[in-house]
Amino acid sequence: MKASGSVENAAETYLRFADIAYQRSFTHVPRTWQVCYVANELSQPDLWLVDLRTKARRPITQFKDRSVRAFWIADDARTVAIQADVGDERPSLYLADLHDAPSGLRAAPLPDGFRLVAGGAGFLSGTYRLALMLANNQTGTIAAGSLNVLTGKVEVSWDRGGALVPVAIAAGGEALILRGAASNLDSNLYFLDPGLSQPRLLTPHTGECRSEVVDRIFSDSLLPVITDIDAEFSYLAEIDLHSGSTTTVLRVDQDVESAVRLSGGRFLCSVNEAGYSGLLLCDPHGRHPAKVDVPRGVITEMFSGTTPEGRQLIGLGLATPGHPPDLLVAMADHELGAVDWAPVVASRRSPTPRPVIWPESVELGGVPCLLYRPDQAPSAHVPVLISFHGGPEAQERPAFSYNGLYQALLAHGIAVVAPNVSGSTGHGKSYRKRIYGDWGGIDAREATALLDALDELPWCAGTTRGLFGVSYGGFLALTLAALQGRRRVHAVAVLNAPSDLVTLVDELPPAWRTFAARWIGHSKRSAAEIAARSPFQMLGPEFPPLLLVHGGFDARVPATQSVRLHEKATGAGVRSQLVVADGGHGLTRNEEWRSTFSTTAAYFVDHLV
């Protein structure tokens, strides 16, 4: 156990790494040189507006108790609808004028008996009607439709079965593309025209496949999509809305993750290249894809727009291990060979105590991992933290993980191993599907093999081990800790983690229960098997020291999961700390994640160094 001064220094180190404002959800304001985005420069994620030429920026919202989740800009280039919540995933809708904000922010009118479930594709062309998904509190039905944000009038497009979310709108018309998800692995796209009696399926398939639209506006009969139908990796395709036929545009042995359409029918595509992002430029037929220069890192999103002079610009968010996503822009009116990506918003940051450390890709115990090693002599023996990502359908990538937590731990001599166990994305659909219905099975075996492999590495053999995870990753960290005990694991910290699979499904919102039962494994395993895979049931007096952090508003994994685990741990004589935060399933307000991850950094330095 270290002295309190050392623990305080670890927290301060984290805050120096974390003193950076991130940007996300970039959207071009039509026919202007302006871009809207969400950033945490104030106390929580707010909507901001920046001029690309002058770099001048200002907040559009200044919420004190809620976070901006999404926003949509009308064709008048000044009316913006904003979705925000306090972390409980019960969103409210607000209106602002980009010319006058932050003054004049107001709640959007909603008729009695309706509530917003989720935003959608944006404003129908030339109108103030926002395409979204609404719940009718009287009938209990979920409807895809439109809300006139000025009058509060609702027009229902489809409310007869299935939760279909509007994801794209026709330019110059009222046709919609709807998306329906049967599971994390299976989704469909539908075309709904005012003249049709019901949505028309666009993505028929067998098995489990996912499809997403490329852009929220489609301007002709060809709809660009990213899909993995009949493929191991996702690819770019176009669906003919008249004939229903699908034509492949770009297909490579890696996931195509996002794309923007450029002039001449070209596409600029972001490709997952072993965790890093690459850019490929291709013609409408996918011929002769050419690499486009992009800084090393992870592309979080892409967009395109047209300036008042008719020039096309492209923008992207780029994250690195030492920096959250920055907004980079470039003009697209050339061949895009060597692109001069220009940062728009200069992120603030304090001097970091050590240079940023980039990971190396390794395989440990047969599991692909990112390995971050402290900047020390090669012969130095160092402790190791294993960090399991959430999802489980996500991927550890060389980005700014947990707002700088990894870099802060590295500065204090702790190595970080970030595995991509079965269920992770980026390694093909078959790898992603392995975890389906098998939580606590193949993932636990792989995590154990990873722990065994670390014991064979000379630079960390015999040193202390810590486990960390968020959401599903927390479940896996708790599982491994219960299996191995404090003989091999010396500290565990988890955030919003499910711990009792037996009770979890019944505690979820009704609409999620059937899906979760299939996803976790209830639908094909006995109650006894599910209990045997639950950390709550497995916990005993040999469980290592435990830090539990949970959002009190969490609608996905109720905080009772951590409360009951803490009570059982303390009753078994295990050292356990419980922190119930104000947020939901994800930390959004600055004080939430600063407090949580500075505490986590101090906790691991205290127990591992």
N, C-alpha and C positions, 0 to 999 in steps of 0.2 A: 504494500500500500504506500503510495507516494504522499509526500507532504502536501498540505493544502495549496501552498504556493505553486507547486508544479501543476496541480489540477487547474488552478486559475489561469496559469499560462497557456494551458491547452485550450481553454475556452477563448482566451484572447486571440490565440493563433487562428482559431476557426473564424472568429469575427473579422480578422484582417483579410482572410481569404474570401469571406462571404460578403464583404462590403462592395458589392457590385450590383448594379441595376440590370435586370434582364429585360429583353424585349421578346414578344411573341405575337402571334395572330396578326400578321401584317396584311393590310388591305389598302390598295390604291384608291384614292378618292377620284371618281371619274372625271376625266378631262382636266386634271389639275397636275401640279407638281407636288402634291401632298400625299402623305401616307399616314393612315391611322394604325396604331398598334397598342398592345397592352404591356404595361411595365409596372414595376414595383418601386419606382423612385420615391413615392410617398409612403404611406404606412401599409398599403396593400395594393394588389393589382388594380390599376385604374386604366382608363382609356386615354391615350395621348394622340396628339396631332403634330406632325413634323413637316416642315417645308424642305424638300430635297435640295433646293438651290441655296437657301440661306442657312440651313440647319437649325433655324429657330423652331422651338417646340413649346407646347403648352398642354396642360391636362384638360381633358374634356369632362372627366368626372373627378370628384374628390370625396369618395365615399369614406365614411369612418367605420362602418360596421359590416361591410360586404365587399365582395370581390367580383370584378368583371370576368364573366366566363366567355361571352361571345358578343358580337355586334354586327350590324348590317347597315350599309349606307344606301340611301335612296338615290334615284337617278338625278335628283336636283343637286347632288353633290354637297348637300348641307344637312339634311335630316338624317339622323342616325338613331337606330333602335339598339338598346343595350340590355343584355341579359346579365343579371347579377344575383348572387345569393350570399348567405352568411356561412356557407359550408355544409348546409343540410340537404343540398340538391333539390330544393324547392324554389325554383327561380322566380324572380320578379322581372318585369319589363319596364324600361325607362326610355324616355325620348330626350334628345338634345339637339341643339342647332350648332353645327361645327363653326359657324361664324361668331356665335355669341358665347358658347360654353367657356367655362363651367357654369356661368350663370344661366338660369332658366331650365336646368335639369328638372324633369317632372316624371311622374309615373304615367305609363301608357294606360289608356282606358281599356278595361276588360269587362265584358258584360257579366252580370250576375250569373252564377252557376258554372262559370268556366274558370279554369286555371291553366297557366302555362306549364307544359310538361318539358318541352325542349324547343330550342330554336330550330331553324331549318335553313332554307336556301337563300333567304333574303327577300327583297321587295320585288313583287311582280313588275314587269317592265312598265315604266311610265306611271306608276301608281304609288300610293302609300299603303298598299296591302302587303303585309308581311306574311310569307309562307312559313308555317310552323306547325307544331303538334300541340293540341289542346286536349284537356280532359273535361268532360261534361260531368260535373259533380252530382247531378241529379240522376243521370242514366248509368254512370260508371263507365262510359265508353271513352275510348281514345280516338281522336279524330285528327286527320291531316286536313289542313285548310288554310285560310288566310284571315288575318286580322287587320282591319283598317285602323292604323295607329292614331288617326286623327279623330275618328268617330266612335271607335270601339265596336264596329259591326263585324260579326264573324260570319264567314261563308265557308261551310264545310264542303271539302272536296271528296273525302272518303272516310267513312266511319263504320264500315261493315266488315269487321274482322281483321285482326292483326294490327300491330303497332307499326305503321308505316310513316317514316319521317321524310318530309320534303328535303331533298339534298341538292336539287338543281332546278332552275327555271328557264323557260324559253325566252330568248331575246326577242322582244316585240310581240309576245303572246302570253297565254295563260297556261300553257302546258307545263306539267311538273314531272320531274323524276323523283320517285319515292324509293326509299331503301327500307327493307325489312330484314331483321336478323333473327335467325332461329337459334344461334349460339355464337360464341366467339369465333368459331371456325366456319360458320355457314351464314351467308347473307345473299340477298337477291336485290336486283334493281327492277323497278316497274315504271312504265310510261303511262301517265294519266293526262289525257286531253279532255277539255270540257265536253267534247262530243262523244266520249266513250262512257259506257255504262259502268265499267269497272277498269281498274288498272290492268295493263297488259304486261305480262312477264317478259323481261328482256334478257334474263340470264339463266335459262333452263340448264340444269346440270344434274348429274348423279353424284352421290357422295357429298362431302362437305367442301364447299368452295366459297371464297369471299370475293366480292366485287365492290369497287368504290368509283365514284365519278371523279374525273380529273379537275373539273372546274364547276363552280356553282351556276354558271350561265352557259347554255348551249345555243349556238346561233344558226345551226343548219340541221340537216337530217342525220348527220353523223355525230354520235355521242362518244367522246373519248372516255375510256374507263381503264382502271387498273384492276386486274383480276388474276386469279390462279386456277381458273377452270381448266381441267385436263392438263395441269402443269404442276411441277414441284415448286417453282418459284413464280412470283407474281410478275406480270408482264403488261405492257401497254397495248391496248386494242381499241378499235372503233366499232360501235354497234350502229347499223343502219336502222333508223327508227321506222322506216317504211317497210322494209322486207324482214327485219329482225335478224339479219345475218351479221356475223361478227368477223372482223378482219384483224389479224395480228399486225401490229405496227413495229414494236420492238420487244424482242424476247431474248434474254441472255441467261447464263447460268448463275444469276444472282437476282435478288429482288429488285424490281423497278418500284421505287417507293413513292415518287411524285413526279408530276410533269406539268409543263405549261406549253400552250400552243403559241407559236410565233408566226410571223408573217410568212406567206407562201406555203402554209400548211405544215411548216416544220414543227418539231417538238423538241423541247429541252427537257431531259429526263434525269432525275436523281436516282443513282443506283447504289445499293448497299454492297460495298466492296470490303468484305471481312470486317464490318463494323464502321469503317470509314465511308465517306460519301464521295462518289464520283459523278461527274456530269457527262452525259452523252447527248450530242445534237444529231437528229436524224430527220430525213425527209418524210413526207406523208406515208411512204411505203416502208419505212424502217431501213432503207438501203444505206449502206456506207455510213454507219454511225461513227461520229468523230468525237474524240475527247475534247472537252472544254476545260480550260484551267479553272481551278477553284482552290482556295486555301485549304490546307489540311484540317480536317475536323469532321463534324457531323452536321449535315443539312437538316434542319428541323422543319422547314416549310419553304414553299416557293410561291411566287405570284408574278403576274405581269399586268401592265396597264398602258394606256395611251396618254401622252402628254397633250396640252392644248395645241401644240404645233404638229400633232399627228405622229410623233416619234413613239416607238415602242420601248418601254423600259421593263427590265426584269429585276426581281428582288428575291433575296433568300435570307433565311436565318441560319447562322453558322455558329455552332458551339464547339469548344475545345476543352481539354481536361482542366485548363486554368481559367476558363471564361465561359459565362452563360451565353445564350444566343445573342449575336449582334445582327443588326439589319445591314446587309450589303446590297448595293444596287449597281446596275450597269445598263447601258443602252444596248438594245438588241437590233440596231439597224446596221449591222455589219456581219461579217462571217463568224464571229464569236470564236476565233481561234485562240488568241491570247486576250483574255478579258481583264479589264482594269476594274476590279470590284472595289467600290468606294464605300467605306463605312458612313452611315448617316448619323447615328447617335453615338457620341463618344461616351462609353460607359465609365462611370466613376469607380475608382478602386483605391484602397490604401496600399502602401508598399507591402508586398508579401515577404515573410521571413526567409523563404528559400525560393529558388527558381522552380517553375512548374515542372512536374515530372510526368512524362507521357508513358503510357503502358506498353508492354510488349505482349503479343499474342502467343499463348502457350497452351499445351494440353497437359492436364494433370489428372491422373486416374481415368483417362479416356474422356475427360470433360473439357471442352474448349473454354478458355479463361482469358481475361485480361489481368496481367500481373504488373502491379506498381511496386517498385522497390525503392526504399529510401536512398538518398544520395550519400552513401557511406562506403567504406572500404569493402571490396568484394568478399573479404574474409569475415566480415562482421556478422555475428549471430543476431537476428532481429525477430521480434514477435510478429505474428501475422493475424490480420483480420480477414475473415471470409465474409463477403457481402453478397447476399442473394437478392436479385432484383425481384420486383413485383410482377404482377400479370396473372398467371405465369407467362402469358404471351407478350413478352417484351424482350429486350436484348441489352446486355451490358455493352456500352459503346464508349469510345474515348471522348466523352463529353464532360460537362461540369457536374459531376455526380453529387447529388444531395447538397447542392449549393456550396461546394468546396470542402465537404467533409473529408474526402480522400486526401486532398492535398494537405489539410491540417494534420491529419494523422501521420502522413509521410514526413512532415516537418518535425515530428516528435519521434521518429525512428520506427514507426509501425508500417510494415508492408501490408498491402491490400491485394487480395485475390478476389476478383469479381467473375464468378463462373456463369456460363450459359448452359444450365442443365437442360435435360429433355423438357420440351414445352416452350423453349425460347424461340423467338423469331430470328430470322437472318440465316438459318441453316436449312431451309427447305420445309415444305408442308409436312412431310412425314415425320421429321424431327419435332415439329411443333405439335403434332397430334399425339405424340407418345404419352403426354401427361393427362390426356383427356380421360376422365373417369378413374384416374389412378393417383390422386394426391396421396402422398406419403408412401408411395411404392417405388417406382423407378427413380424418382427424384431423390428420395432418401438413400437409396443404394448408391447413386452417383455421388451424392454429397459425402457419404462415408468413404468411398473410393478416393475422392479428392483429399479428404483429411488424411487418409493413409499415405497418399503420394507426397504430401507436404513433409511427412516424417522422414522421407528419404532424401530430401534436399539438404545438402550440407549447410547452407546459410541460415536455415531455420529449424533444423532438427533439434528437438528438445526445448524449443522456446515456447512461450505462451501462445494460446490461440483464443481469438474472440470471434463471435458470430454476430452478424447484423443482418436485418432484413426489414422490408416495408411491405405490408399487406401480405400477399402470398409468400413473398420472400421471408417475411417474419414467421409465417407458419413453418417454412422449411428450416429456418434457423432454430426454432423451438423444437422441431422434430429431431434434428441432429443432436441438439443439446441433451434431449431426453434419452436418446439412444446411447450417447457416449458418456454422459455424466461429467462431473468436474475433474475427473482424472485426465481427460483429454481436452476439455473445453473450460476456459477459465473465466469467461464473461460473455453474457448475451444481452443485446439490446435490440428491441423490435418496436416498430411503429405501426399502429392500426392492424395488428396481426390477428387472424383467426386462430383460435387455439382449441376449440371444441367443435369438431365437425359434426358431432351428434346433434347439437342444438343449433348450429349456425343456420341451416336452411330454414328452420321454423322461425328464426328471428329476422329473416330478410323480408323486404316488402313482397306482398303476394305475387306480383308480376314476375319476380325473379326466381321464385322457389323451384319451379319445374326445371328451368334451365340450369340452376345451380346444382340441383340434385344429379343431373346428368353429367355436368362438368366436373364435379368433385368426385363422384363415384357412388352416390347413394342408390342410383337406379340399377346398379348391377352388383352391389355388395351388400352383405347382411349388416344389420345394425351392430353386431359384435365386431365385424371386420372394420367398420367405420370407426367404432370406439377405439379399437386397437391402434388406429392410425392417428388418433387425436393427441396432441401434446398434453392437453388437460388430463386425459386419462393416464398418460405415461409418466407424468411428473412424479418424482419421489424425492427423498431426502438427499440423493446424490446429484440433484440438478444444480448446475453452476449458478453463480450470482446473476441476477436478472434485473434489467431495466425495461419497464413497459411504459410506452407513451401511446395514448389513444385520444383521438378527437371526440369530444362529447357529442358532436352533431353527426357523427359518421352514420350514414344511411346504408352503407354497403357491408361493413363489418361492425356491428354494434359494439359500443364500448364495454358492454357487459362481458364480452369475451375476455377482455384484459382484466376487468375487475374480479371476475371469478377465479381466473388463473392466479392473480396476485394473492387472493385470500387463501387458495389452496397451497401456494408456495410458502407463504409465511407460516401456515399451519404445519407444514412439513419441515420447518426449520431452515428453509432456503432464504438467503438474503435477497429480498425483492423490493424494488422501488416502483411505484405507480404514479404516473403523471397523467391526469385527464385534462387535455388542452381544450381550447374554445373552438377549434376548427372541426372540419368534417374528415372525409377519407383522405384528403390531401391537405397539406399545409399551404396556406395562401398568404395570410397576413405576415408582414415582416417579423413582428415580434414572435409569432408562432414558430417559424422555422429557425430563426436566430436562437431562440431559447432552446428549442428541441435539439438542434444539431450541435450547439456549443456544449450543452449538457452531455450529449452523446460522446463528443470528442474528449471531454474531460473524464467521462466514465471509463472509456477504453484506455486512455493513458494511465489512469489510476490503477486499473486492474491488469494491464498487460506489460507496462514498461518497468 
